[in-house]
C-alpha cells in the first residue's frame, strides 16, 4: 500500500520512477532544469530536493510531488496543542488558509482499510487523523460496495 510512501518519502526515487514511466529523454530533462546529467543523477539519489527544483520537476513530469508531503501531514502530523485544548480562539495568520484537507484515493483507501481490518475504530480515525465525521461516513457510504474488493 502507498501509505508507506507517505510515511517515508524519498522524492528522488519517486522522480526517477515517474521519469521512466513517461520515458522522458535525459537531454530534455537537462534542458528543462538547466543542469547536466550528473546533477540529474544526484537528484535521483536525493531523499530531499529544494522546493524550486521540485516545482520544476512537478511541471515537467506533470505530477504534484508536493501532494506527497501534504498527505504525510494529514496522516502523520500530531494534533497541535491548540487543536487539543480547543479553548482558545484561533489566531489569524497572514499566510493563506485552506478550508479543506486534500485526501487522495490512496489516503481514503488507507483509512477505510484501517476500519475494515479492525485496526482502528471510526472514532479513533476521526480523532487521530482529524477527519470530520461527515467526511468519513461519506467515504464509507461511497466505497462500501468495493470495500471487500480492495487490495
C-alpha positions, 0 to 999 in steps of 0.5 A: 500500500502507498501509505508507506510512501507517505510515511517515508518519502524519498522524492528522488526515487519517486522522480526517477520512477515517474521519469521512466514511466513517461520515458522522458529523454535525459537531454530534455530533462537537462534542458528543462532544469538547466543542469547536466546529467550528473546533477540529474543523477544526484537528484535521483539519489536525493531523499530531499530536493529544494522546493524550486527544483521540485516545482520544476520537476512537478511541471515537467513530469506533470505530477504534484510531488508536493501532494506527497508531503501534504498527505504525510501531514494529514496522516502523520502530523500530531494534533497541535496543542491548540487543536487539543485544548480547543479553548482558545480562539484561533489566531489569524495568520497572514499566510493563506488558509485552506478550508479543506484537507486534500485526501487522495484515493490512496489516503481514503483507501488507507483509512477505510482499510484501517476500519475494515481490518479492525485496526482502528475504530471510526472514532479513533480515525476521526480523532487521530487523523482529524477527519470530520465525521461527515467526511468519513461516513461519506467515504464509507457510504461511497466505497462500501460496495468495493470495500471487500474488493480492495487490495 
